[in-house]
């Protein structure tokens, strides 16, 4: 049962559910959740970079300076 719980929380985080929402559903605190599951979150880096670049907050390091 405990493994299923971990799988469920990991899947929610990997599907992009915000940690604050996951902690609400799981009745945990954000620090506890992230300290346990931060290394399990995969597949979101490209999306996050795209969102940051779209906002203009990430410098483009692919161009020569």
C-alpha positions as CSV (number, residue, x, y, z in Angstrom):
1,X,0.0,0.0,0.0
2,X,2.8,2.4,0.9
3,X,4.5,1.8,-2.6
4,X,1.2,2.7,-4.3
5,X,1.0,5.9,-2.3
6,X,4.5,6.9,-3.4
7,X,3.7,6.0,-7.0
8,X,0.5,8.2,-6.9
9,X,2.3,11.2,-5.5
10,X,5.2,10.8,-7.9
11,X,2.8,10.5,-10.9
12,X,0.9,13.7,-9.8
13,X,4.2,15.6,-9.6
14,X,5.4,14.3,-12.9
15,X,2.1,15.2,-14.5
16,X,2.7,18.8,-13.5
17,X,0.3,19.1,-10.5
18,X,1.7,21.9,-8.4
19,X,3.4,20.7,-5.2
20,X,1.1,22.8,-3.1
21,X,-1.9,21.0,-4.5
22,X,-0.3,17.5,-4.1
23,X,0.4,18.3,-0.4
24,X,-3.2,19.4,0.0
25,X,-4.4,16.1,-1.4
26,X,-1.8,14.1,0.5
27,X,-2.1,16.0,3.8
28,X,1.7,16.6,3.8
29,X,3.7,19.8,3.9
30,X,5.5,21.1,0.8
31,X,9.0,20.8,2.5
32,X,8.3,17.2,3.3
33,X,6.9,16.4,-0.1
34,X,9.8,18.0,-2.0
35,X,12.5,16.5,0.3
36,X,11.1,13.1,-0.5
37,X,10.0,13.4,-4.1
38,X,12.3,16.1,-5.7
39,X,14.6,13.5,-7.2
40,X,11.6,11.6,-8.6
41,X,10.3,14.5,-10.7
42,X,11.3,14.1,-14.3
43,X,10.3,15.3,-17.8
44,X,9.4,18.9,-16.9
45,X,12.7,20.7,-17.6
46,X,12.1,21.4,-21.3
47,X,8.6,22.7,-20.6
48,X,9.8,25.0,-17.8
49,X,12.6,26.4,-19.9
50,X,10.1,27.1,-22.7
51,X,7.8,28.9,-20.3
52,X,10.7,31.0,-18.8
53,X,12.1,31.9,-22.3
54,X,8.6,32.9,-23.4
55,X,8.5,35.3,-20.5
56,X,11.9,36.7,-21.4
57,X,13.5,35.9,-18.1
58,X,16.0,33.4,-19.4
59,X,19.0,34.6,-21.5
60,X,19.7,32.8,-24.8
61,X,23.1,31.2,-24.4
62,X,23.1,29.7,-27.8
63,X,24.1,33.0,-29.5
64,X,27.7,34.2,-29.6
65,X,28.3,37.2,-27.3
